[in-house]
Amino acid sequence: MKDIITKDNNKISLINDSMRFLSENTQRAYKSDLQTFLYIVNKEIQKTTMKDLHYYFSELENRNYRNATINRKVNSLSKIFTIYEKAGIIKENLIKKIKEIKRITRETDKTVITNLNKNNITEVINFANKKTALIIKTLSNAGLRISELINIKNSDIENFGGFKKIRITGKGKKERFVFISNELFSEIKDVFSKDYEFLFHSKNCRKLTRQILYKQINNAFRKHTDTTAHPHSLRHFFATYKIGKEKKDVKAVSLYLGHSTPSITLSMYVNTALKPEETVIIN
């Protein structure tokens, strides 16, 4: 792990002293979990904030990890933070500030506040390379999880008037349908032109990976706007826009997103309260 964190020989020595009592399997697991964390938050560990931790926990759930796996990763990360705190690499183990580590992602406030809007998404779509732009456009218009987008097969698509109806297999292998316009589908086929099993694919016709798309989308937003974004941010944008701007029915949006119940959609995307004057019904 020393190549990821620091070149300070004294700190490396302190890390090695802490790690040498652990089995090789445990050390490999710690390194893997740390790399996953750093990749998701896209920051150096020294700059990690509580907000980054909450985002990481939420993202583990979005990636369909089992509860037991999430708990293991959270506990693993806490132990890593303790090691680096003792080595003087970080000032404190922020995970210890969160009271309940077990099922921590269920205890935190899951209300989503997205910094994306129609204007900055459109700007990125206009200036990013064509493949990245079309992936961003599709995620924004269909509210898909990134794992769902990369698994769209051409055999999942059928005509539906002026739209394409796409069969999606989401969390828990639940099936639902989303729609994109014929115009957007034509753009996708023009750019991802090879006749291949998957709608979105690499140059050598392989299925795209979530890791590559995370990096490409984040880099595109950093380059062309003053904000950062991940693939799941575009799903959040879709939900908040439909509920907040277009005032669509929460249950309808929930079904379209593939949430198991509307209460999940409400807890994540609806954050409102009555004003004092709105409590008065009869004077």
N, C-alpha and C positions, 0 to 999 in steps of 0.2 A: 504493500500500500504506500510505501514511501515515495514512489514515483508519481503518485497522484497528488500528494499533499504538500510535501516540503522537501527542500534540499539541505536543510539545516542538519548537520551531522549529529549534534547533541539531541535534537528532537527525534531524529530517526532512531538513535540509540534508546531513547525512552520508550518509543513505540515498540521496538523489537523486544525490550525487556518485558513489556506487558503482554506481548503476543506469544512469546516463546513457551508459555505454559499451556497454550491452547493447541488442540489437535490440528493437523493439516487441513482436515475437512472443515473445521470451524473457521480457520483462517481464510480458506477459500470462500466460504459463505459470507464472512464479514466483508471481504474485498468485493464480492459480487453485489452485495446489498448496498455498499457505499457507492459503487459505480452507478447503480441504478438511481440512487437518490440524487447524486450530483448531476446525472444526465437529465432527470426530470425537472429539477429546480433550475438547472442551467446557471449555477453559481458556484463560487469557491465555498468550501465548507466554513471558512472564516467569516463569510458574509451572510450566512444563513440566519433567517429571522423566523419568528413564530408563524408568520403568514406562510412562509415557504414550507414549514412542517405540515401545516393544515392542508396546503395544496398537494403535498406529496401523499398524505394519507388518503385524500379524496381521489387522487389519480390512481392509486393502487386499486381502489374499488372500481373505478371506471375501466381498468384493464382486466376486470373479471377474475382477480385473484380470490381464492377462497378465504374465508374469515381466518382460518388457522394460519394460512400463509401470511396474511397481513399482520397478524399478531406477532409471528416470528420475525418478520422484517422490521417491525417497529421496535421490538425488544433488542434485536440485533443492532439496529442503528443507535439505540440508546447506549448500548455497551461500547460501540465504536466512539460515540461522542465522549464517553467517560474517559476512554484511553487518550483521546486527543486533548481533552481538558487537562489531564495529568501531565501530558507532554508539553503543554503551553501553546498548543496550536489554536485552540479556541478558548474563550474566556469562561464559558459555562456550558453545561449540558442542558440545552433548552427543553429537551423532552421531559426532564425531571420536573419542569414547571407545570406540566400537564398532569393532573391528578390521576386520571384513569388511563393507564396504558392499554389495558385489555379492552378491545373493541373501541379503541380511541376514535376511530373514524365515525362511530355511531353516536359519540357523545358530543362532538363538536358542532357548532352552528354551521349548517350546510347551505345556508342561503347564499346564492351566487350573485356577486356583483361584478358584471363584466365591464371591462374598459373599452370594448369594441363597439363600434357603431357602423351604420351603413356607409358613411363617408370614408372612414379609414379602411374598411374592407374593400370598397370599390377602388380606392386608390392603389392598394396592393394588387388587386386583380388586374388593373390597367398597366402596371409597371413591372410586375414579377415575370419570370420566364413562363412560357405558355403552359407547361405541364403543372407547375406549382399553382399558377393562377386558376387553372380549371379545377384542381383538387380543392382549393380554397372556396371557389364559387359553388362547387357541388356540396361541400360540407355546410356552407352557409344557407343554401337553399333547401337542403333536405334534412338538416338536423341530425345527421348521422354520427355515430361513434366512428373513430378512425378504423377500428377493427372491422366494423361493418362495411366501410367503404372499400377497404383493400380486398375484401372477400366477395365483392359483387362479380358475378359471372355473367357473361353475355346471355347465357341460358336463363338467367333470372329476370330478364327484361322482356316486356311485351308492350304493344301499342295500346294506348288508352286515350282516344281522341287526339287532342293537341299535346299530349304528354306521354312520357314513358312510365310505365308502372313497374317498379322494381321490387322483387321479393327479397326481404331482408330476414336473416336469422340472427336475432339479438341475444341478449343475456338469457340464460336458462333455456337456450335453443327455442325461444319463442319466435314465431313467424309473424311478420307484419309487412305492410307495403308502404313505400314512399314514392313520390312522384317528382320527376324533373321534366322541364319543357323539352319539346322536340328540338328546339333551337340549341339548348345547352347540350343535349345528347349529340347533335351533329358536330358541335365544336369539339366535344370529347373524342368522337370517332375520327375527326380530322387530325387531331394531334396524337392520340394513341391509336394510330391507324392500322397496326398489324392485327390480323384476325387471330385472336388468342383467347384462351379460356376466360381470363379475367378482364373486366372492362378497363381497369387501370393497371398498367404493367410497366416494367423497366424496359430498357433498350433491348435487352436480350430475352424479352418476353417472360421474365420471371415475375412472380407476385411481389408487389411493393411491401416494404417493411414499415412498421410503425415508427421505429427508431429514426429511419432516414426521413420520413415525412415530418416528424416532430422537429427535426433540425432544419429542414427546408422551410417549413412554414414560419417557425420562429425567426429565422434569418431574414425571410422576406418582410415580415412586419417590422423588424428592427431597421432594415435598410430603407424602407419606403415610408415609414411613419414613426411617430415618437412613442410607440407602444410596443409591447411584446405580446405574443399570442402563441398558443398551442392548438393542436387540432380540436381538443375538447372545448376550447374557448369559442369556437365557431358554432358548436352545438348549443352552448350557453347563449350565444347571440341569437340564434334561431328561436329558442324558447322565450327569452326575455322580449324579443321583438314581437312575437306573435301574441304574447300575453299582455305586455306593457303598452305597445304601440298600436297594434291592431285589435286589441281587446277580444281576442279569440277565447272561446270556452276552454277552461283549464282541463276539463276531462278530455276534450278533443285533442288538445296539444299533448296531453299525457299519453294517450293511445298512439299518437303519431310518433312520439319519441321512443315508445317501447318501454315506458315505466310500468312497473307492476301495479301501482295504484296511483290515482290522482294526488294522494297526500304527499307522495314523493315530489311530484312536480310543484305542489304548493309550497312545501318546505324549502325547496331550492330556489324557486323563481318568483315567489310572491312575498314581498316584504313591505306590507302596508299597515297603516293604523288609522283609526278614525280621528279626525280633528275634533276638538271640543264642541264646536258649533254643529258638527255632523251628528252628535249624539241626541240632539233635540228633535223629537218627532212631533209632539203636540205642545204648543205653547199654552 
